Amino acid sequence: MGAIDRSAFDRAVVNVATRGDTDVFPFPVENHVLHDKTSEIVDLLVRISNNFRSALADSAVTSHSSLAPVGYAGYRWTTQIDPAWNAYLLGVVTSLAPAIEAARIDPEEKTVFSYRYDSDPANGLFEADGWRKFQERCLELAGRHQYVVSVDIADFYSRIYHHRLENALLEVDDSSHERTKQIISLLTKLSGGTSYGLPVGGNAARLLSELVLNRVDRLLLAESEAGEFCRYADDYRFFVNDIQSAHRCIGMLSEKLMRNEGFSLQKAKTRIFTSTEYDLVTEAQQQGSPGSASRFLGLRLHFDPYATTAVEDYERMMLQVSEFDILGMLRDEITKGRIHVSLTKRLVSALRYMDEESRSQAVVSLLENVETLAPIIPQVMLSVRQCLDEMTDEDAASDILRTVRGLIEDQHYVAKNDLNLAYIVRVLGARKTRENERMLIRLYGTAHGYGVESAPNIQRDILLIMAKWNARYWLSERKHSFGTDHLWVKRAFRVASYALSDEGRHWRQKNKPASDSFDEVVDKWASERFGQTGWSVPI
């Protein structure tokens, strides 16, 4: 019998399939496999659980790291894990989620709001309104105190020490500690053998990070001098009545973080506000008047296309969005020169719920202002792609694609970042044109980003786009590099080989995936889907 209950893997696979593996990278094609082949994937993960050490030794835990833009001149290091191992890690962590949640400060204390585990399998892993509750509680406490201290931890995820995490896990794991051993083994593989760092962007890291901070939370709650405080992820707020107490809170938190976890505070983000100032600058969600930006920030715009109520959900969100002047608010943000990041992200995401003409106007405006929108280029390109998918005006589509290609041709700095480029590639994949095809082929073998190597996620997507476009002349040549390609590129070529008809079938007969492997499930999925009339490679 495996150490991890099957239901935990089932919930992990469904969560990744419907909500994505990270909130940073474009969703990989394997997400479709996880959605369509959930039972087979869960079976595979259970078998890995039964023989974890041999599975870990026999198959590479691949990942790809990239610089994600933060603000106008900063970056953070983000990691995308191989989909099978990502689902496995999330499954193991999910099996501990009830125990992790029980060890944390009770939600009734109204202190810690981030990533509270939702025990209902019908929902996502976390309660959906944690951020709103955090903001509302902070506003409430600010109204009862004279000062608010706002701080956050510097380089939080990348500085989490594995041995400290291991100690915290041992307290919530069962007596065998098997799940703790597996989690630490996987994190060590992902960090290249170093003893610190969690991969940014996924739900497993979110749950683990909450457990790491639990000790500090409890110490603060026990300290009368800490006064009242709230936390969401790595952001703390303290509420006091005099400047002396405000500085004492900063010093006390700094000491506890460094002594217990090796963390320090971000100096540039350590602020002391009067309660009036805090009320003015905070994002008071759902507190604004109808049609206002603050009210718009309070909307929940998550859309699950796989949900049984997808049509009704889409129509409901279109009705919600219709209350707001999306284009007007977006124009106001762009003309500021430096955008309000969270507001503009949501405005850009809301464009999908508007009519085609309004979306087209917005997309043109977005592409004319990429420098101003530099902190949210992934969201911009997602919106551009969604617009192109539904656009009937081919002349307008050609103009948009020409502008996007120009970012690459001119080596614009927003396209030099390989994470941004991954999203731009998917925009070009929306239309098969001679110019798009030639550009993607040229991109395939070049260095992506500021390094000297090609990014495997970008190469993977270009392969799949070429398969979708039936570019057989180019796909056929790719057979010769298969032996030296990255694992993700190899997997994508297996899928793409079905576009090569008999040539692809002969190649697959000589290059079969390992039996009882994730690649075997992917190969079966591709075989079934390519046989369906009207189906095309999802990219």
ChimeraX attribute file (.defattr): number of C-alpha atoms within 10 A of each C-alpha:
attribute: neighborCount
match mode: 1-to-1
recipient: residues
	/A:1	8
	/A:2	12
	/A:3	16
	/A:4	20
	/A:5	15
	/A:6	18
	/A:7	15
	/A:8	21
	/A:9	29
	/A:10	21
	/A:11	23
	/A:12	28
	/A:13	30
	/A:14	21
	/A:15	23
	/A:16	24
	/A:17	24
	/A:18	18
	/A:19	16
	/A:20	20
	/A:21	28
	/A:22	21
	/A:23	13
	/A:24	18
	/A:25	21
	/A:26	21
	/A:27	19
	/A:28	21
	/A:29	18
	/A:30	23
	/A:31	20
	/A:32	17
	/A:33	21
	/A:34	25
	/A:35	17
	/A:36	13
	/A:37	17
	/A:38	18
	/A:39	15
	/A:40	14
	/A:41	24
	/A:42	25
	/A:43	15
	/A:44	19
	/A:45	27
	/A:46	24
	/A:47	15
	/A:48	18
	/A:49	25
	/A:50	15
	/A:51	13
	/A:52	17
	/A:53	12
	/A:54	11
	/A:55	15
	/A:56	16
	/A:57	9
	/A:58	9
	/A:59	10
	/A:60	12
	/A:61	19
	/A:62	17
	/A:63	20
	/A:64	14
	/A:65	17
	/A:66	20
	/A:67	17
	/A:68	21
	/A:69	21
	/A:70	13
	/A:71	15
	/A:72	14
	/A:73	8
	/A:74	10
	/A:75	14
	/A:76	12
	/A:77	14
	/A:78	22
	/A:79	21
	/A:80	25
	/A:81	19
	/A:82	19
	/A:83	26
	/A:84	21
	/A:85	20
	/A:86	23
	/A:87	27
	/A:88	27
	/A:89	24
	/A:90	26
	/A:91	28
	/A:92	25
	/A:93	27
	/A:94	26
	/A:95	22
	/A:96	21
	/A:97	24
	/A:98	15
	/A:99	16
	/A:100	23
	/A:101	21
	/A:102	11
	/A:103	15
	/A:104	17
	/A:105	17
	/A:106	13
	/A:107	11
	/A:108	7
	/A:109	10
	/A:110	16
	/A:111	21
	/A:112	24
	/A:113	23
	/A:114	23
	/A:115	21
	/A:116	23
	/A:117	19
	/A:118	16
	/A:119	14
	/A:120	10
	/A:121	14
	/A:122	10
	/A:123	12
	/A:124	18
	/A:125	21
	/A:126	17
	/A:127	16
	/A:128	17
	/A:129	14
	/A:130	16
	/A:131	18
	/A:132	18
	/A:133	17
	/A:134	20
	/A:135	19
	/A:136	17
	/A:137	17
	/A:138	26
	/A:139	18
	/A:140	12
	/A:141	21
	/A:142	25
	/A:143	16
	/A:144	13
	/A:145	17
	/A:146	16
	/A:147	24
	/A:148	29
	/A:149	24
	/A:150	21
	/A:151	23
	/A:152	21
	/A:153	20
	/A:154	16
	/A:155	16
	/A:156	19
	/A:157	21
	/A:158	16
	/A:159	17
	/A:160	21
	/A:161	18
	/A:162	20
	/A:163	12
	/A:164	15
	/A:165	20
	/A:166	17
	/A:167	12
	/A:168	20
	/A:169	24
	/A:170	16
	/A:171	14
	/A:172	19
	/A:173	17
	/A:174	13
	/A:175	8
	/A:176	10
	/A:177	15
	/A:178	16
	/A:179	21
	/A:180	22
	/A:181	14
	/A:182	19
	/A:183	21
	/A:184	17
	/A:185	15
	/A:186	17
	/A:187	21
	/A:188	17
	/A:189	16
	/A:190	21
	/A:191	16
	/A:192	9
	/A:193	11
	/A:194	12
	/A:195	17
	/A:196	18
	/A:197	19
	/A:198	25
	/A:199	22
	/A:200	21
	/A:201	18
	/A:202	21
	/A:203	25
	/A:204	26
	/A:205	19
	/A:206	20
	/A:207	23
	/A:208	23
	/A:209	19
	/A:210	21
	/A:211	21
	/A:212	21
	/A:213	20
	/A:214	18
	/A:215	19
	/A:216	17
	/A:217	23
	/A:218	12
	/A:219	12
	/A:220	19
	/A:221	17
	/A:222	11
	/A:223	11
	/A:224	8
	/A:225	13
	/A:226	20
	/A:227	16
	/A:228	18
	/A:229	23
	/A:230	22
	/A:231	22
	/A:232	19
	/A:233	17
	/A:234	17
	/A:235	14
	/A:236	20
	/A:237	23
	/A:238	24
	/A:239	28
	/A:240	26
	/A:241	16
	/A:242	13
	/A:243	16
	/A:244	9
	/A:245	18
	/A:246	22
	/A:247	13
	/A:248	13
	/A:249	22
	/A:250	20
	/A:251	12
	/A:252	14
	/A:253	21
	/A:254	17
	/A:255	15
	/A:256	18
	/A:257	19
	/A:258	12
	/A:259	12
	/A:260	13
	/A:261	18
	/A:262	15
	/A:263	20
	/A:264	19
	/A:265	20
	/A:266	13
	/A:267	11
	/A:268	9
	/A:269	13
	/A:270	14
	/A:271	14
	/A:272	20
	/A:273	18
	/A:274	18
	/A:275	21
	/A:276	14
	/A:277	13
	/A:278	19
	/A:279	17
	/A:280	9
	/A:281	9
	/A:282	12
	/A:283	21
	/A:284	19
	/A:285	18
	/A:286	18
	/A:287	15
	/A:288	15
	/A:289	10
	/A:290	12
	/A:291	15
	/A:292	15
	/A:293	22
	/A:294	18
	/A:295	17
	/A:296	24
	/A:297	22
	/A:298	17
	/A:299	15
	/A:300	12
	/A:301	18
	/A:302	13
	/A:303	14
	/A:304	14
	/A:305	12
	/A:306	11
	/A:307	11
	/A:308	9
	/A:309	10
	/A:310	13
	/A:311	13
	/A:312	11
	/A:313	17
	/A:314	18
	/A:315	12
	/A:316	14
	/A:317	19
	/A:318	18
	/A:319	13
	/A:320	15
	/A:321	21
	/A:322	13
	/A:323	12
	/A:324	17
	/A:325	15
	/A:326	23
	/A:327	18
	/A:328	11
	/A:329	16
	/A:330	20
	/A:331	15
	/A:332	13
	/A:333	19
	/A:334	20
	/A:335	11
	/A:336	10
	/A:337	12
	/A:338	15
	/A:339	21
	/A:340	14
	/A:341	16
	/A:342	11
	/A:343	18
	/A:344	25
	/A:345	20
	/A:346	18
	/A:347	24
	/A:348	23
	/A:349	17
	/A:350	18
	/A:351	23
	/A:352	22
	/A:353	19
	/A:354	18
	/A:355	11
	/A:356	17
	/A:357	11
	/A:358	14
	/A:359	24
	/A:360	21
	/A:361	12
	/A:362	22
	/A:363	21
	/A:364	15
	/A:365	15
	/A:366	22
	/A:367	19
	/A:368	12
	/A:369	14
	/A:370	18
	/A:371	18
	/A:372	19
	/A:373	26
	/A:374	22
	/A:375	25
	/A:376	24
	/A:377	24
	/A:378	24
	/A:379	20
	/A:380	24
	/A:381	24
	/A:382	19
	/A:383	22
	/A:384	31
	/A:385	24
	/A:386	16
	/A:387	24
	/A:388	26
	/A:389	14
	/A:390	12
	/A:391	16
	/A:392	11
	/A:393	12
	/A:394	11
	/A:395	10
	/A:396	15
	/A:397	19
	/A:398	14
	/A:399	12
	/A:400	20
	/A:401	23
	/A:402	14
	/A:403	15
	/A:404	20
	/A:405	21
	/A:406	13
	/A:407	18
	/A:408	18
	/A:409	11
	/A:410	10
	/A:411	11
	/A:412	13
	/A:413	14
	/A:414	23
	/A:415	25
	/A:416	17
	/A:417	19
	/A:418	23
	/A:419	26
	/A:420	26
	/A:421	22
	/A:422	23
	/A:423	24
	/A:424	26
	/A:425	26
	/A:426	20
	/A:427	25
	/A:428	25
	/A:429	25
	/A:430	20
	/A:431	19
	/A:432	14
	/A:433	14
	/A:434	8
	/A:435	12
	/A:436	20
	/A:437	19
	/A:438	10
	/A:439	16
	/A:440	21
	/A:441	15
	/A:442	10
	/A:443	17
	/A:444	18
	/A:445	13
	/A:446	13
	/A:447	14
	/A:448	22
	/A:449	21
	/A:450	11
	/A:451	10
	/A:452	9
	/A:453	11
	/A:454	17
	/A:455	24
	/A:456	19
	/A:457	23
	/A:458	26
	/A:459	27
	/A:460	22
	/A:461	26
	/A:462	25
	/A:463	27
	/A:464	27
	/A:465	26
	/A:466	22
	/A:467	23
	/A:468	18
	/A:469	17
	/A:470	16
	/A:471	16
	/A:472	18
	/A:473	10
	/A:474	13
	/A:475	20
	/A:476	16
	/A:477	10
	/A:478	15
	/A:479	16
	/A:480	10
	/A:481	9
	/A:482	16
	/A:483	9
	/A:484	9
	/A:485	16
	/A:486	17
	/A:487	19
	/A:488	23
	/A:489	22
	/A:490	22
	/A:491	21
	/A:492	24
	/A:493	23
	/A:494	27
	/A:495	25
	/A:496	26
	/A:497	28
	/A:498	22
	/A:499	24
	/A:500	18
	/A:501	10
	/A:502	11
	/A:503	13
	/A:504	20
	/A:505	14
	/A:506	12
	/A:507	16
	/A:508	15
	/A:509	9
	/A:510	8
	/A:511	11
	/A:512	12
	/A:513	17
	/A:514	9
	/A:515	9
	/A:516	11
	/A:517	17
	/A:518	21
	/A:519	22
	/A:520	16
	/A:521	19
	/A:522	23
	/A:523	22
	/A:524	14
	/A:525	18
	/A:526	18
	/A:527	15
	/A:528	10
	/A:529	16
	/A:530	16
	/A:531	10
	/A:532	9
	/A:533	7
	/A:534	7
	/A:535	10
	/A:536	14
	/A:537	17
	/A:538	12
	/A:539	17
